[in-house]
Amino acid sequence: MNVPEHNRMAWDRQVAAENPWTVPVSPAVIAAARRDEWSIVLTPRKPVPRDWFGYLVGARVLCLASGGGQQAPVLAAAGAKVTVLDNSPAQLGQDRSVAEREGLTLDLQLGEMTDLSRFADGAFDLIFHPVANIFIPDVNPLWRECFRVLKKGGRLLAGFTQPVVYLFEADAKLEGKGELVVRHAIPYGDTTSLPPEKLKQLLDESSALEFGHTLEAQIGGQLAAGFVITSFYEDRYDHHLDQFIATQAATLAIKRAE
């Protein structure tokens, strides 16, 4: 099964359905960003601390798997030189629409988040990677590529979903009763963990295929790639588990200058 191709089509459909993560920011948001009054998210709700970004004016920023007309235009309006790489043409189209509307310059690139071979070593000062690696089976190539294309002293801002989310049976009836049934081992993958009939249902519904990664892969993978993690926070969303534990997290990682 070609997971990137399937998820590309799934996210194109999400744009047509106006999924909240595909709706471009308003002119008012861009105007505020030009006044240096802005915030964006790596995880669903909590704004990223501004000091995580460092000095943005003129910084070369890669918004990685971050299409949708939300984060990249704000960073460009704040003064960064922004490249967006996303697997969905429709999501990139949302960024293009904001750029054209607001007179912003964005370099829009179609591609998979694990393959940054089109970019030179040290090409970027900062990578902004919101929760998206749930859509790839292996995060380790992602971290290695991020390390390569960042300059020395560069920053990786990454959001991810906690693996606990994927332990439980995804059943609205159970969640409605407040029940949680452990069903899956971690690491998890829709393509390997679900029974054939449930996987077929996801495919028939054109839902994006998801993967639950271990913390060793999410955090240890960044460390193994050579990063130093200097800050961390958790966030909550609308999963049934969020009443008990934060299901989202974000890291600030640095490529050491020496």
N, C-alpha and C positions, 0 to 999 in steps of 0.2 A: 504494500500500500504506500502510495506517495503522500506522506503526511503534509509536507509543505504545500503541495498543489491543492490538496483537499482544504487545508486551513486558509489558503489564499481565497478560494471561492467562498468559503464560509464567511470570512470577514468582508468580502465584497457584498455579500447579502446582508450582513449586519449594517453596513452603511445605508443600504436601501431601506432597511427597517428602522433606521434612526436610533440604533443602539446608543445609549448615553455617551459611550466612549468614542463615538464617531461624529459627534455634533460639534462643528467648529465654534471657536470663541467669538464673542460679539465685538463690534467695533469699539465699544466702551472698554473692554478688557485690553485691547491693543493700545488705545489711547492712554490708559493708565500705565501700561508697561513702558511706554515712551517717556512717562514722567517718573520712571523707576518705582512705580507702585504696582507690584505684581507678586504673585505666588503661583506655583504649580505643584502637582502631586506626582510622587512615584507610586504611592499606594492609593487606595480609593478616596480617602478623606483628609488625612493629615498633611498640611502643607510642608514641603521640604524646607528645613531651616536655611535661611538665606546665606549663612556663612558656609554652607556646604559648597556653594558655587564658586567661591573666590571672586576674582575680578572678571566680570563678564564682557565688558566693552572690548570688542575686537577679538575675543577668545574664539578659537575654532572648536565648535561644539558638534558632536555627533548625537542626534536623537535616534536611538537604536530601537527598532521595532516600536516606534513612537509616532506613527502616523495618526491622522484623525483631526488635524487642524486645531489642536489644543495646546500642547506644550511648545512645539517648535516655533510657531509664530510669536508667542509671548517672548521667548528667548531672543528671537531676532529683533523684535521691537525694543528689547532692553539693550541691544547693542552687540549681540553675539553674531558671529559668522556661522550659520547653521546649515548642516547637512542632515537630511532625514533619510534613513534607510528603513523600508518597511516591505513586508511580503505581499501586501494588498494594494493593487493599483487604485482601488476606490478610496482607501484610506489616504494614500498620497494625494489623490484628487482633492480631498478636503483641505489638506495643507496648501495645495496650489490655489484653491479658491480664496483662501484667506490672504495669501501672498498677493494675488492679483487685486483683491478688493482694497488692501491696505498699502500697496506699494512696497512690499517687503521682498527681500531677496532670500530665497531658500533653494538649496541644491537638493533636488528630490531624486532618490535612487531606489529602484525596485530590486529587492533581493532578500535572501535569508539572513537572519541575524547571526548565524554561526559561520558565515562566509564573508569576511571583510577583505578578501584578497584584492579587491579593486583599489584599496587604500594603502598608501605607503606606511612604512614603519614610522611611528611618531607623528602621524598626520594630525592628531587632535589634542587639544588641551583638556577637554572634558567630554565624557560620554554620559548621556542621560538615558537610562534604560528602565522604564517603568515596568510594572508587573506584566510580563509577556512571555517569560521563559517556561510558563506552564504549557506552551504550545509547541515545545520541542522535546524530543526524547532524551537528549543528553546536553547538559549545560556546560560541561567541561570545555568543549571547543569554543564556546561563546566567551568564557573567561579568558582563555588563551589569546583569542583574537583581540579582545578588548585591550589586554595588556600590550600586545604588539603595536596597535595603532595609536596608543597614547604616548605622548612625549614623556620624558622623565619629569617627575613631579606632577604629572597629570592626574586627573580625578575621574573615578568611576562612581556614579550615583546609580544604584540599582535597587529596584523593588522586587519582591517575590512573595509567593503564597506559601504559608507554612505547610509542611507535609501532613500535619494532623488532619487537614481538610479532607484528604483522600483516603483516610482510614475507613470511613463510614459509608454505609449504603446510601446512595443518593435517591431518596424516595420521599416525595412531598407528603405522602400520607403519614409516614413515620415522623417526619419533622413536625407536622401539624399536631401530632400527639405528644411532642416533646421527647420522642424516643430516638436514640442513636444506636445503631447496630454496626459493630465492627465487622467489616467484610473484606477489606483489602490490605495487602502488605505494601510497605513503602520500600523502594521506589514503586510508584504506581504508573500505569499507562492505560488509557482507554483501549488501545489496540492489543494489549496483552493481559489486562486484568479483568476485563468484562466478559461475561458469557456471550457467545456468538449472537444471540437474539438481541441483547441490549446494545452491542456494538452496531448491529445492523440498524437498529432504531436510530442511533445517533447519526449514522451515515445517511439514512433515508431523510432525516430531518435537516441535513446539511449543517449540523452543529460542529463547531470547531473541536478537534480532538485535543484532549488535555493530558498532561503528565505531571505527576507529583514527585518532586525530587527530594532527596534526603537533605538534611542540614549539612552533612558532610560535603555533598555536592554543591550546595548553594554557598556556604561560607568557606568550607575547606577548599572548594574548587577555586575560589578567588585567591586564597592564600597560596595554594599550590602553583597558581599561575604567576605568582610573584608579588601580588598586592599586599599592602598593609592596610587592614581595616581600622579606621580611626573613629568611627561613630556609627551608631545603630539606633533605630527606634521601631516600635511596633504600631500597628494600626488595626482598626476593626472595620468590617463592612456589613453586608446583609446576610451572611451565612448563618445558619442556625447555631453553629458553634460559637459565634462571636459573643453570645451572652455569657460564655464560660471562659474563653481564651481569645486573645487577638489572633486573627488568622492571616494577617499580612505583616510584612516587615520590610525595612529598607536599610541599606548599608552605604557608607561612604568609604571608598577604598582609594589608596594613593599608590601610584607607581613611584617608588623611591627615586630620588634624584641622583644618588651616587652610582 
